[in-house]
Amino acid sequence: MARTERTPLRAVIYTRISNDPTGKAEGVTRQEDACRKLAAELGWSVVAVKVDDDRTAVGKSGQRARRPAYAELLDMLSAGEVDAVLVWHTDRLYRQARDLEPLIEIVERTHVLIRPVKQGELDLATASGRMVARILASVSTHEVEHSIERMKAKKAANRRAGVHHGGPRTFGFKAVAPTVKGHAPQVPQVDPREAKLIREAADAVLARAADPETGATLTGICRAWNARGITSPRGKPWVIQTLRSVLLSPRIAGRIAHKGEDVGPAQWDAILDYDTWLAVRTVLTDPARSAHLASADARAPKYLGAGLYRCGRPGCGAVVRPGGARAGQRQQYRCTASAHLIRTAAPVDDFVECVIIARLCRPGRAREVFTTSKPPVAEGPDVDALTARHATLNARLNGLAAAFADSEDADPVEYREAARRIKEKIAAVETQIADALSAAAASSEPGPLDAVDLPELVRRHEADPDDALQWWRATYPLERRRKILAVLAVVTLRPGRRGRPLGVLPGGVDPNSVGIDWTH
């Protein structure tokens, strides 16, 4: 809109308050009233009001704070929809230098006026004005950092004294009113109904640990609570991760928790006595609870290439694992480092074993290596230790997911980055386990083909390769066939090509997508 000397400036009011526990927006309303009064004195026309109530301007870990109204304000300024910004104080617009620079860039381009109520005009179009603004930003940043230091020191002192220092309501305790300035924080009171549920859950966990025929699993407890309409403190149905985090929380044992760790006795009453809570924690943090460690049968791979096949994407080389199959779908192999490789398992296993059998049926080194004794090899990594490390990392990943689900202020970007780092460590450990298993298979005494009827395999293969494959699988267990594969070859899976390329076998496998590098 073209503006003449008599046309009033189009102004937008921006208000923000960091903490509004009552939700009544009284602070931002007072800011708006002061800005409207100044607009009337200046003869400006207020065309919009942007409000960030209960929103901090201080970001976490070097990131900008999420302020939707402020983002809309910058969009309005960039589009030339207004001529001026009215704000109660500059620290309502920015508290850190990194938030000031985008505003300076917009003002230099659009010549928008910035007018705080508590200061004179903020002229960001001149070098002197920008210098003043940057100095104010530095002062504001110092105030924020100094305030954070004071709050951290105060919370540390509270923890040492066993004082409740806020946070979301813990299941088992009644809600605590927000702390009033100048008053001591309230001591959380036990909720009798929820405390009874926690005690019953703890008894069930300990009973099942002593005798699997008694007690209940976390899944069973969650199912029972959900059926009774019992919800988490956030009003959501119970899931294993949430229930586990409650039972592992030191708070239910009358202890102060900081970042999930027990740091000392608290002022509130305990729901579980300390020894009982320690017993529950020991059970729930036992690595053997992991499904793949529960028993030898649970640990045994169910597919030929699980942990042996490698991802063929350039620069990857991670092992692949079965997974991703839903009801009515076929099992798949997936790269453990990323989701960039997904192959249907059965056709790949059929192709690999057909090639292995054909190799064994030809006289030569491939057959001889299994019937001659092998020199001992140097002792490799401890598979049990690696497996325990794998379980610990998975527990950390589950704990991270539970903490993210329970926190109102959790940053999705930080969660994804932390989860990515843990998954990379899991993939590295799985690769070490695969290497250790391959080394163990290569050094096994006697050889994997000892007591295998090679003449019968050759006879069947010459008559009908499909019949040879069926006989091979029916006669020898998967564990034996996996050892043979580990000693004989390294299999690399590459992403399949779209369509049906030339040379695709009847089973649906493109030979070019399965690399078999013979070691003998």
C-alpha positions in Angstrom: 0.0 0.0 0.0 1.4 3.4 -0.9 1.8 5.7 2.1 1.6 9.4 2.2 2.7 11.8 4.9 -0.9 11.8 6.3 -1.4 8.0 6.1 -0.7 6.5 9.6 1.9 3.9 9.8 0.6 0.3 9.9 1.9 -1.3 13.1 2.0 -4.8 14.5 2.2 -5.4 18.2 4.3 -8.2 19.5 4.0 -9.5 23.1 5.7 -12.3 24.8 6.0 -13.7 28.3 8.3 -16.7 29.2 6.2 -18.2 32.1 2.5 -18.1 32.5 1.5 -20.8 35.0 -2.0 -19.6 35.4 -2.7 -19.4 31.6 -4.7 -16.2 32.1 -2.3 -14.2 29.7 -2.3 -11.3 32.1 1.3 -10.4 31.4 0.9 -10.2 27.6 -2.3 -8.3 28.0 -0.5 -5.6 30.0 2.2 -5.4 27.3 -0.4 -5.0 24.6 -2.2 -2.2 26.5 1.1 -0.3 26.9 1.8 -0.8 23.1 -1.6 0.4 22.1 -1.2 3.5 24.3 2.1 4.3 22.5 0.5 3.7 19.1 -2.2 6.2 19.9 0.3 8.8 21.0 2.3 8.3 17.7 -0.8 8.2 15.5 0.0 4.7 14.3 -2.7 2.2 13.2 -2.5 -1.2 14.8 -3.3 -3.8 12.2 -2.3 -7.0 14.0 -1.2 -8.4 17.4 1.1 -11.3 17.6 1.3 -13.1 21.0 3.7 -15.7 22.3 2.3 -16.5 25.7 4.2 -18.8 28.0 7.1 -19.0 25.4 10.7 -18.5 26.2 13.1 -16.7 23.8 16.1 -18.8 24.9 16.7 -21.9 22.7 18.3 -25.2 23.8 21.7 -26.4 22.7 22.5 -23.5 20.4 19.1 -23.7 18.7 16.5 -21.0 18.3 13.5 -21.2 20.6 10.2 -22.2 19.1 8.0 -19.0 18.9 5.2 -19.4 16.4 3.9 -15.8 16.7 7.5 -14.4 16.3 7.9 -16.4 13.1 4.6 -15.0 11.8 5.9 -11.5 12.7 9.1 -11.9 10.7 7.0 -13.2 7.7 4.8 -10.1 7.9 7.8 -7.8 8.0 9.5 -9.6 5.1 6.3 -9.4 3.0 6.0 -5.6 3.7 2.6 -6.0 5.3 3.4 -3.5 8.1 5.6 -0.4 8.5 6.4 -0.7 12.2 6.7 -3.0 15.2 5.6 -2.1 18.7 7.0 -4.0 21.6 7.1 -3.5 25.4 10.9 -4.0 25.6 13.6 -5.3 23.2 14.1 -8.4 25.3 10.5 -9.4 24.3 11.8 -9.6 20.6 15.1 -11.3 21.3 17.2 -12.5 24.2 20.2 -13.8 22.2 22.3 -12.4 19.4 21.4 -15.3 17.0 17.8 -14.1 17.1 18.7 -10.5 16.4 20.6 -11.0 13.1 17.6 -12.2 11.1 15.7 -9.2 12.3 18.5 -6.9 11.3 18.6 -8.4 7.8 14.8 -7.8 7.4 15.0 -4.2 8.7 17.9 -3.3 6.3 15.8 -4.6 3.4 12.3 -3.2 4.3 13.2 -0.2 6.5 10.6 -1.3 9.2 10.6 0.8 12.4 11.1 -0.9 15.8 9.6 1.0 18.7 9.9 -0.4 22.3 7.7 1.2 25.0 10.5 1.2 27.5 13.2 2.6 25.2 13.5 5.0 22.4 13.3 4.0 18.7 15.5 1.0 17.9 17.2 2.0 14.6 18.5 -1.2 13.0 19.0 0.6 9.7 22.2 2.3 10.9 25.5 1.0 12.1 25.2 2.8 15.4 21.7 1.5 16.0 22.8 -2.1 15.2 25.8 -1.7 17.6 23.4 -0.6 20.4 21.1 -3.5 19.6 23.9 -6.0 19.7 25.1 -4.6 23.0 21.6 -5.0 24.4 21.5 -8.6 23.1 24.8 -9.4 24.8 23.6 -7.9 28.1 20.4 -9.9 27.8 22.3 -13.1 27.0 24.4 -12.5 30.1 21.3 -12.0 32.2 19.9 -15.3 30.9 23.1 -17.3 31.4 23.5 -15.8 34.9 20.0 -16.7 35.7 20.5 -20.2 34.5 23.6 -20.6 36.7 21.6 -19.4 39.7 18.7 -21.8 39.0 21.1 -24.7 38.6 22.8 -23.9 41.9 19.4 -23.6 43.6 18.1 -26.9 42.2 21.4 -28.7 43.2 20.9 -27.3 46.7 17.3 -28.5 46.7 18.4 -32.0 45.6 20.9 -32.2 48.4 18.1 -31.2 50.9 15.6 -33.6 49.3 13.3 -30.8 48.2 10.9 -31.3 45.4 12.1 -29.1 42.4 9.1 -29.3 40.1 8.5 -31.2 36.9 5.5 -33.2 35.6 3.5 -35.1 38.1 4.8 -38.5 39.0 2.4 -41.4 38.9 1.7 -42.4 42.5 1.7 -38.8 43.8 -0.9 -36.0 43.8 -0.3 -33.0 41.7 1.7 -30.2 43.3 0.7 -26.5 42.9 3.2 -24.3 41.2 5.8 -22.8 43.5 4.9 -19.3 44.6 7.8 -16.8 44.7 9.1 -16.5 48.2 7.4 -19.6 49.4 9.0 -23.1 49.9 7.9 -25.7 47.3 5.1 -28.0 48.4 6.0 -31.6 49.4 4.3 -34.1 47.1 1.7 -36.3 48.8 1.2 -40.0 48.0 -2.0 -40.8 46.1 -3.3 -43.9 47.9 -5.1 -45.3 44.9 -2.1 -45.0 42.5 0.3 -46.1 45.2 -1.6 -49.3 45.7 -1.3 -50.0 41.9 2.4 -49.4 42.0 2.9 -51.8 44.9 0.8 -54.5 43.2 2.9 -54.0 40.0 6.1 -54.3 41.9 4.9 -57.5 43.7 3.9 -59.0 40.3 7.3 -58.2 38.8 9.2 -59.8 41.7 6.9 -62.8 41.8 7.4 -63.5 38.1 11.2 -63.1 38.5 11.1 -65.8 41.2 8.7 -68.1 39.4 7.6 -67.5 35.7 4.4 -69.4 36.4 3.3 -66.6 38.8 3.2 -62.8 38.8 2.7 -60.8 35.6 4.7 -59.3 32.8 4.8 -55.5 32.2 2.7 -56.1 29.1 0.1 -57.9 31.2 0.1 -55.2 33.8 -0.4 -52.5 31.1 -3.2 -54.5 29.5 -5.0 -54.9 32.9 -4.6 -51.2 33.8 -5.8 -50.0 30.4 -8.8 -52.4 30.6 -9.7 -50.7 34.0 -9.5 -47.3 32.5 -6.4 -46.3 34.4 -4.3 -43.8 32.5 -0.8 -42.3 32.9 -0.3 -38.8 34.4 -0.6 -37.4 30.9 -3.9 -39.1 30.4 -2.6 -41.7 27.9 -2.9 -45.5 27.9 -0.1 -47.4 29.5 2.7 -48.9 27.5 5.7 -50.9 28.6 8.2 -48.0 28.4 6.0 -45.7 30.5 5.3 -48.3 33.2 9.0 -49.4 33.3 10.1 -45.7 33.8 7.6 -45.4 36.8 8.9 -48.6 38.5 12.5 -47.5 37.9 12.0 -44.0 39.2 13.8 -43.4 42.6 10.9 -41.1 43.5 8.6 -44.0 44.4 11.2 -45.1 46.9 11.2 -41.7 48.6 14.4 -40.6 46.8 15.4 -37.6 44.7 16.0 -38.4 41.1 18.2 -36.3 38.8 18.4 -37.4 35.1 17.0 -40.7 36.1 19.6 -41.4 38.8 19.1 -41.7 42.6 20.9 -38.8 44.3 19.6 -39.1 47.9 16.6 -39.2 50.2 13.7 -36.9 49.6 11.2 -35.1 51.9 8.1 -37.0 50.6 6.9 -40.5 51.8 8.0 -43.6 49.9 5.6 -45.8 48.1 8.0 -48.8 48.0 10.6 -49.4 50.7 14.1 -48.9 49.4 15.1 -52.6 49.4 12.0 -53.5 47.4 12.6 -50.8 44.9 16.2 -52.0 44.5 15.0 -55.5 43.9 12.5 -54.3 41.2 15.2 -52.2 39.6 17.6 -55.2 39.5 14.9 -57.3 37.8 13.9 -54.7 35.2 17.5 -53.8 34.3 18.7 -57.3 34.0 20.1 -57.7 30.4 18.7 -61.2 30.3 15.2 -59.7 30.1 15.9 -58.8 26.5 14.0 -61.2 24.2 17.1 -62.3 22.3 18.8 -63.2 25.6 15.9 -64.9 27.4 17.0 -68.4 26.4 19.2 -70.3 23.9 16.2 -70.9 21.7 15.3 -67.2 21.7 18.9 -66.4 20.7 19.0 -68.9 17.9 18.6 -67.2 14.5 15.6 -68.2 12.6 16.9 -67.3 9.1 19.9 -68.4 7.1 21.4 -64.9 6.6 20.5 -63.3 9.9 23.6 -61.5 11.1 25.7 -63.1 8.2 24.6 -61.3 5.1 26.0 -57.9 4.6 24.5 -54.7 3.1 25.9 -54.0 -0.3 25.3 -50.2 -0.4 28.6 -48.5 -1.1 30.3 -47.4 2.2 27.9 -49.4 4.4 28.8 -53.1 4.8 26.6 -53.5 8.0 25.0 -56.8 8.7 21.3 -57.4 7.9 18.6 -58.7 10.2 15.2 -60.1 9.6 12.3 -57.8 10.4 9.5 -55.6 9.2 7.0 -58.5 8.5 3.4 -57.9 9.5 0.6 -60.3 9.6 0.2 -62.0 6.3 3.4 -60.6 4.9 6.7 -62.4 4.1 9.8 -61.9 6.3 12.3 -59.3 5.1 16.0 -58.7 5.5 16.8 -55.1 6.6 20.1 -53.3 6.9 20.9 -52.6 10.6 22.6 -49.3 9.9 19.7 -47.7 7.9 16.5 -48.5 6.1 18.1 -48.2 2.6 18.1 -52.0 2.1 15.0 -54.2 2.3 14.9 -57.6 0.6 12.4 -60.4 0.9 14.1 -63.2 2.9 12.9 -66.5 1.5 13.8 -66.1 -2.2 17.3 -64.8 -1.2 17.9 -67.8 1.1 16.7 -70.2 -1.6 19.1 -68.7 -4.1 22.1 -68.6 -1.7 21.6 -72.2 -0.6 21.2 -73.5 -4.1 24.5 -71.9 -5.0 26.2 -73.3 -1.9 25.0 -76.8 -2.7 26.2 -76.5 -6.3 29.6 -75.4 -5.0 29.8 -78.3 -2.6 28.9 -80.8 -5.2 31.9 -79.9 -7.3 35.2 -81.5 -6.2 37.8 -79.0 -5.1 38.8 -76.7 -2.3 35.3 -75.8 -1.2 34.6 -79.4 -0.2 38.0 -80.2 1.2 38.0 -77.3 3.6 35.3 -79.0 5.7 37.0 -82.4 6.0 40.4 -81.3 7.0 41.4 -80.1 10.5 42.1 -76.4 10.8 44.8 -74.8 12.9 43.6 -72.9 15.9 42.9 -69.2 15.5 43.6 -66.4 17.9 40.8 -65.9 20.5 38.3 -63.3 19.2 35.9 -61.0 21.0 33.7 -62.5 23.8 30.3 -63.1 22.1 28.5 -63.1 25.5 30.0 -59.7 26.4 29.1 -58.3 23.0 25.5 -59.7 23.4 25.2 -58.1 26.8 26.5 -54.8 25.3 23.8 -55.1 22.6 21.1 -55.6 25.2 22.4 -52.6 27.2 22.3 -50.3 24.1 18.7 -51.5 23.3 17.7 -50.7 26.9 19.2 -47.2 26.5 17.3 -46.7 23.3 14.0 -47.8 25.0 14.7 -45.5 27.9 15.4 -42.6 25.6 12.1 -43.2 23.9 10.2 -43.4 27.2 11.8 -40.2 28.4 10.9 -38.4 25.2 7.3 -39.7 25.4 6.9 -38.5 29.1 8.5 -35.0 28.6 6.4 -32.0 27.5 9.6 -30.1 26.6 11.5 -32.8 24.8 13.1 -31.6 21.6 12.4 -34.0 18.7 15.6 -33.0 16.9 17.7 -33.8 20.0 15.8 -37.1 20.4 16.4 -38.2 16.8 20.1 -37.3 17.1 20.6 -39.2 20.3 18.6 -42.2 19.0 20.7 -42.1 15.8 23.9 -42.3 17.8 22.7 -45.3 19.8 21.5 -47.1 16.7 24.9 -46.7 15.1 26.5 -48.2 18.2 23.9 -51.1 18.0 24.8 -51.7 14.4 28.5 -51.7 15.2 28.1 -54.3 18.0 25.9 -56.5 15.7 28.7 -56.4 13.1 31.2 -57.4 15.8 28.9 -60.3 16.8 28.7 -61.5 13.2 32.4 -61.4 12.8 32.9 -63.3 16.0 30.4 -66.0 15.0 32.1 -66.3 11.6 35.5 -66.7 13.2 34.1 -69.3 15.6 32.6 -71.2 12.7 35.9 -71.0 10.8 37.8 -72.5 13.7 35.3 -75.1 14.8 36.5 -78.6 15.4 35.3 -80.9 13.9 34.4 -79.3 10.5 30.8 -78.4 9.8 30.6 -81.0 7.1 31.7 -83.9 9.2 29.0 -86.6 9.2 27.3 -84.9 6.2 26.4 -87.3 3.4 28.1 -85.6 0.5 27.7 -88.5 -2.0 23.9 -88.4 -1.3 23.9 -84.7 -1.8 25.7 -85.0 -5.1 23.4 -87.7 -6.3 20.3 -85.7 -5.5 21.7 -82.5 -7.0 22.6 -84.3 -10.3 19.0 -85.7 -10.5 17.1 -82.6 -9.3 18.6 -79.5 -7.7 15.2 -78.6 -6.1 15.0 -82.0 -4.5 18.6 -81.6 -3.3 17.7 -78.3 -1.6 14.7 -79.8 0.1 16.7 -82.8 1.3 19.5 -80.6 2.5 17.2 -78.5 4.6 15.2 -81.5 6.0 18.3 -83.4 6.9 20.5 -80.7 8.5 19.5 -78.0 11.0 19.7 -74.4 10.3 22.6 -73.9 12.7 24.8 -76.4 10.8 23.9 -74.8 7.4 24.7 -71.3 8.8 28.2 -72.5 9.9 28.8 -73.9 6.5 27.8 -70.5 4.9 30.0 -68.6 7.4 33.1 -70.6 6.5 32.5 -70.9 2.8 31.4 -67.4 1.6 30.5 -63.8 2.3 27.1 -62.9 1.0 26.3 -59.2 0.1 22.8 -58.0 -0.6 22.3 -55.1 -3.0 19.0 -53.2 -3.5 16.8 -54.9 -6.0 16.1 -53.2 -9.3 12.6 -52.1 -10.3 10.6 -54.3 -12.7 11.9 -57.7 -13.7 15.4 -57.5 -15.0 16.8 -60.0 -17.4 18.2 -63.1 -15.8 15.8 -63.1 -12.8 15.3 -66.6 -11.5 11.9 -68.2 -11.1 12.0 -67.5 -7.3 12.2 -63.8 -8.0 15.9 -63.2 -7.3 18.1 -61.1 -9.6 21.6 -62.9 -9.4 23.3 -59.5 -9.8 21.6 -58.3 -6.6 23.2 -61.1 -4.5 27.0 -61.0 -4.3 28.7 -64.3 -3.1 32.5 -63.9 -2.5 34.0 -67.3 -1.9 36.5 -67.6 0.9 37.4 -71.2 -0.1 
